[in-house]
């Protein structure tokens, strides 16, 4: 996450609190020491197939001369 104060790309999680549906995190910028509280909600369950198969291509025989 980028810092909203200085736009630095480095923040670290100082503290996390979990409720039934939301995770609250206190993040601190490593550059300017700005403290930010974020809320994270779990994404809804998605149906993802176990395996995605691609059709096999027929390979032409290799001629050894």
Residue frames relative to the residue before (quaternion, step in Angstrom):
aa qw qx qy qz dx dy dz
X 1.0000 0.0000 0.0000 0.0000 0.00 0.00 0.00
X 0.3821 -0.7110 0.5443 0.2284 3.57 -0.99 0.86
X 0.5227 -0.6277 0.4801 0.3198 3.57 -1.11 0.72
X 0.4053 -0.7248 0.4952 0.2554 3.63 -0.79 0.90
X 0.6378 0.5338 -0.3262 0.4493 3.60 1.22 -0.34
X 0.8397 0.1317 -0.0338 0.5257 3.60 0.69 -1.07
X 0.4329 -0.7331 0.4195 0.3151 3.61 1.35 -0.02
X 0.3545 0.7224 -0.5155 0.2946 3.60 1.16 0.39
X 0.4445 -0.7307 0.4504 0.2563 3.62 -0.92 0.80
X 0.6704 0.5107 -0.2930 0.4516 3.61 1.22 -0.06
X 0.1498 0.7368 -0.6474 0.1251 3.55 -0.61 1.21
X 0.1932 -0.7659 0.5976 0.1376 3.56 -1.17 0.46
X 0.4781 -0.6563 0.5073 0.2886 3.54 -1.19 0.63
X 0.2394 -0.7868 0.5600 0.1008 3.54 -0.69 1.16
X 0.8030 -0.0249 0.0867 0.5891 3.58 0.98 -0.90
X 0.0930 -0.7782 0.6190 0.0505 3.59 -1.11 0.70
X 0.0320 -0.7676 0.6400 0.0101 3.53 -1.10 0.83
X 0.1786 -0.8026 0.5651 0.0679 3.56 -0.87 0.97
X 0.1278 -0.7329 0.6616 0.0940 3.54 -1.08 0.83
X 0.7717 -0.3421 0.2323 0.4831 3.58 -1.24 -0.20
X 0.8334 0.1781 -0.0678 0.5187 3.61 0.88 -0.86
X 0.7735 0.3315 -0.1486 0.5193 3.61 1.15 -0.52
X 0.2064 -0.7321 0.6345 0.1373 3.55 -1.18 0.71
X 0.1776 -0.7694 0.6077 0.0849 3.57 -0.77 1.08
X 0.0362 -0.7989 0.6004 0.0000 3.56 -0.89 0.94
X 0.2379 -0.7178 0.6347 0.1590 3.56 -1.07 0.82
X 0.0803 -0.8054 0.5872 -0.0047 3.55 -0.63 1.19
X 0.1695 -0.7716 0.6071 0.0853 3.56 -1.13 0.71
X 0.4233 -0.6888 0.5323 0.2509 3.54 -0.94 0.98
X 0.4203 -0.7207 0.4963 0.2398 3.57 -0.91 0.93
X 0.6663 0.5006 -0.3031 0.4622 3.59 1.21 -0.38
X 0.8378 0.1752 -0.0626 0.5133 3.61 0.60 -1.14
X 0.4300 -0.7390 0.4224 0.3009 3.63 1.34 0.00
X 0.3210 0.7447 -0.5115 0.2841 3.62 1.19 0.51
X 0.2685 -0.7650 0.5671 0.1453 3.61 -0.95 0.91
X 0.0368 -0.7923 0.6080 -0.0348 3.56 -0.89 1.02
X 0.2107 -0.7493 0.6126 0.1374 3.57 -1.04 0.81
X 0.0939 -0.7980 0.5945 0.0298 3.57 -0.82 1.02
X 0.2441 -0.7272 0.6215 0.1590 3.54 -1.29 0.52
X 0.0675 -0.7969 0.6002 0.0114 3.55 -0.85 0.96
X 0.1500 -0.7757 0.6096 0.0653 3.53 -0.82 1.05
X 0.5020 -0.6407 0.4866 0.3173 3.55 -1.07 0.73
X 0.4652 -0.6607 0.5127 0.2901 3.56 -1.03 0.81
X 0.5706 -0.5822 0.4448 0.3710 3.54 -1.18 0.55
X 0.6191 -0.5484 0.4058 0.3890 3.53 -1.17 0.60
X 0.1398 -0.7815 0.6045 0.0647 3.54 -0.93 0.91
X 0.4023 -0.6921 0.5443 0.2507 3.51 -1.11 0.70
X 0.0393 0.7885 -0.6077 0.0856 3.56 -0.42 1.26
X 0.4396 -0.7040 0.4800 0.2842 3.59 -0.72 0.99
X 0.5932 -0.5947 0.4180 0.3460 3.56 -1.16 0.68
X 0.7972 -0.0204 0.0418 0.6020 3.56 0.97 -0.81
X 0.2232 -0.7389 0.6193 0.1439 3.52 -1.06 0.75
X 0.1442 -0.8177 0.5558 0.0407 3.52 -0.59 1.17
X 0.2370 -0.7366 0.6173 0.1420 3.52 -1.08 0.81
X 0.5081 -0.6370 0.4615 0.3508 3.59 -0.99 0.68
X 0.4545 -0.6810 0.5037 0.2756 3.54 -1.04 0.81
X 0.3288 -0.7277 0.5680 0.1993 3.54 -0.99 0.87
X 0.4640 -0.6548 0.5170 0.2978 3.52 -1.07 0.77
X 0.2455 -0.7742 0.5673 0.1361 3.55 -0.81 1.00
X 0.4395 -0.6784 0.5240 0.2683 3.52 -1.01 0.89
X 0.5169 -0.6364 0.4602 0.3407 3.60 -1.00 0.74
X 0.3979 -0.7054 0.5393 0.2309 3.53 -1.11 0.76
X 0.2713 -0.7626 0.5674 0.1511 3.57 -0.77 1.06
X 0.1461 -0.7796 0.6023 0.0903 3.56 -0.73 0.99
X 0.0928 -0.8312 0.5480 0.0147 3.58 -0.49 1.16
